[in-house]
Amino acid sequence: MIEIGKLNQLTITRLDAGVYLDGAELGELFLPFKEAQENPQIGDTVEVFVYKAAKGKLSVTTHTPKAFVNQIAWLKVLEIGRVGAFLDWGLSKDLLVPFVQQRGDMEVGKHYLVKLFLDDQQRMTATMRFESSIMDAAYYLKDGDKVSIVIVEKTDLGFKTIVNDSYWGVLYQNEVFQPVRKGLRLDAFVKKIREDNKIDLSLQNTATHVQASNLTDRILAKLQAENGSLDLGDKSAPEDIYRMFGVSKKVFKQALGSLYKQKLIQVDKHSIQVLKSQ
């Protein structure tokens, strides 16, 4: 079954003025030669994005849009037209946000957080009015799960986020060691599913012992590349640690402790050295 608004693996059925693909219940779908692989052959499988733009014509492309149906995206307004605003979503045919799906007047050149959906004619459309589709409670996630998040806004605690395009979540300030902004999509981990089934998040895998074990080899390799010494230590700032190794200070200190117990390194407040015996 063809999924409109998503990537599909389709088979080439014939070659003529372009490449014709087996669209099953949708019939043959046309792909221009300029978008096909080199030397396409009948029977080959091609990965294409299938969609209907504002005018309703069914199209396929090998280009990948910035977001798929049912996803949240941070997109720029290119034009305000007679029926709504048109967004840049990475394809030649822009994405429509009808006036009725807007909150306030959208402006050319500005970015907005929107959710993509199929309208009643199966056309790709976007809306700013998506909050009611985002659930407060997550019943299908568990502690430690890797998820995709979109930053919604800064709060007193940290950042309000949307998890897997479906749930509200909280990313706490002390779990963030890199610049973040509204609309940014990141990989994250479920730190805790609270008793009310709401989601606390972390940008680090909460299985710190696993991370620390994986980090020890990276620290040794980095020491070897830097002539046996690094300007990071037990008292280094979390931001400096994340910049070099992409982990939290807690994970970093666990890895240092493991290497120190193995008598592989000497640790100072702001530096690490390989022991001469190594």
N, C-alpha and C positions, 0 to 999 in steps of 0.2 A: 504494500500500500504506500502511495506517495504521501509524504508529509509536507504540506505547504508551510513555508516559513522556516524550514530546516534543511540540513544537508541530506542528500539522497545519493545512493549508489545506483546509477542507471546504465543500461546496456545500449550500445550503439546498434541500431537496427539497419540503417542505410546511410550512404553518403551521396550527397547531391550538391546543391549550392552551399551546403554546410553539413553539419553532423545532426542526424536525427536519432533521438533517444526514445527508448521504450518507456512511456509514461503510464503504462498499465491503464487504469480506468480513465486517465486524463488524455489518452491518445498519444500520438507522437509529439515529442517536444523538440524544438529546434535550437541548436547551439551553433553560433557562427564558427567558422574554421579558425578565426583568430583567437578564440578562447579554448580551442581543443588542444589536446596533447599533440606532439609532433607525430606525423604519420598515423592518424587514427585508423583503426580497422574495425569492420563489422564484428560484433561479439565482444569487443573491449568494454570494460566497465569504466565509467567516468563519475567522479564525485562532483555533484552540482548543487547549487542552492536553488530551490524552486519557490517562486513567489508570484503574487499578483501585486502590481503597483497601483497607484491611485486610479488610473484609467481602466483597470480591470483585466488587462491582457496578461495571460499566463506566460511567465518568462523563466528561463534557466540561465545560470551563469556559473563559471568556475571561480569567480571572485567571491571572497568570503566577506559578508557584511560585518559591521561592528557589533551587531547583536542579532539574535534569532527571536522567533515568536516566544512570548511569555517571559522574556528576559528584561531586566532593568538595564538602562544604558544612559550615559551622560553624553548628549548629542548637541551639536551646534545648529542654530537656525540659519539657513541660507537665504530664505525668501519668505515673504508673507504674500499669499495668493488670495484668490477670491473665496476659497473654501477653507483656508486655514494656513498653518505654517508648514514649511517644508524643511526637513532636517537632513544633514549630511550623515548618512549611515554607511558610507563606504562603497555604495553602488552608484551607477550612472543615473538611475531613477531615484529621486529623493523620496524620503519618507514623510508622509502626511500626518500632521496633528490637526484634526478638524477643530474649528473654533469651539465646538461644544465640549471637546476633550481638554481644553486649556483651562488654567487657573490664572486669571489676569491676562494682560496682553503680552504675548511673546515678542521678543525683539530680535531683529537680524543681528547676527554676530555673537549673540549670547548663547551659553550652554544651559540645557535644562535636563533634569532627571525625568525620564519617561519610561513607560513599560510598553513593549510591543505586543500587539494582539491582532487577530484576524477579525475584520468586521463581518457583517451579515452576508457580504458578497465574497468572503474569503480573501479580501485584499489586505496587504500588510499595512497596519495603521499603528499610531502611537498615541498614548494618553498620559497626561500629567495627573489624572485622577485615579491613581492605582492603590491608594492606601488601604481601601477596603478589601483588596485582594491579598494583602500581606497579613499573615496570621501571627497572633501573639504567642501561641503555644506550639512548641515543636514536639510532635509525638513520634517522629520517625528518625530522630537523631540521637546519638549517645555521646558520652564524654570521650574525647579523643578523635572524633570523626573529623576528617579533612573536609572543608567546605569552601565555597566561593562567596565572598561578601562584597557589597557595594557600600561605600561610605555615604551616609545621608546627611548628617549634620554633626557639628561639635556640640557636646553637652558638658555639664559640670563634671561628670564622671569620666568622660572620654569621648566616644563617638557612637552615635546611633547608626546602626547598619541594617542592611537587608541580607539575609542569609539564604543562599541557594535560590534567590529570586522569589522566595516564598514566606520567610519568617523574619520577624524583627529580632535583632540581637544587639548586644552591648559589647563594645571593644574598649576596655579600660585604658586610661591614659598610661598607667605604669606597664602596660603590655605593648606599647608602641615605641619603637626605636628607629623610626624612619619617617620622613615627611609623608603626610597623608592629606588628602583634600576631598571635598565633596565630589561624588561621582566616580572616584577611583575604585577599580575592581581589584581585589587581592585574594590570594589564597590565605586561609586561616584555619584554626582548629577549634573545636568545641572544648572549651575549658571545663564547663560545667552546665548541665541541665538542671536548673533550680527546681525546687519543689512545685512551683507554679508552672513548670515546663517552659519557662523562658530561658534564653540562651546567653550565657557568658562566653566570650570569645578570647582567643589569644592568637597572635601572629606566630607563636612558637608552639611546636608540638609539646603538649603537656607531659608526655612520657619523657621526662628530662633525663632519666638514666640511659635511655636508648640514644638520645641526642648526644649526651656526654661521651658515650662509648664511641659513637661515630666521629666525634670531634677530635678525639685524641690523636688519631692518625693525621688529621688535617693540621693540627698544631705542630706536630713533629715535622711534617713536610714544609710548613711555612718557616719553621726555625732553620731547617736545612737550607732553604732558599735564601734566608736572610743572614747567613754566616753564623748561625747559632744563637741569635739574640733577637728578641722582639720588644718593642716599646709598649707592651701591655702587661698588666700584672694584677695582683689581688685587689688593688684599690682603683683600678682604672674605671673610667666612666662607662655606664652601660651603652651610651651612644658610640663610643670608640670601639667597644667590643663588637657591637652589631655591625659597624661599618667594615670591620676586618673579617668577621666570621659568620655574620648573619644569625647570631643566636643571642639569647638573653644572658645577663650576667650570672644568673643562677646556674645555667647549663655550663657556661665557661668555667666557673669555679669548680664545678664537679669534675670536669675534664682535667683541670689543673691538679686537683687533688689526687686523681687517679695516676697521673704521670709522676707526681711528686712521690707518691707511695712506692712506685716502681723504681724510684731513684734515677729517673730519666732527665729531670729538669730541676733547676733551682728557681724559686719564685720570690720576687721582691714586690714591693708595693706597686711599682709601675714598670716592671720589666720581667722577662723570662729568659733564662739561659739554659742551653743544653749542658749537662754535666760533662766534663772533659772526658770521662771514661766512655762517653757515647760518641 
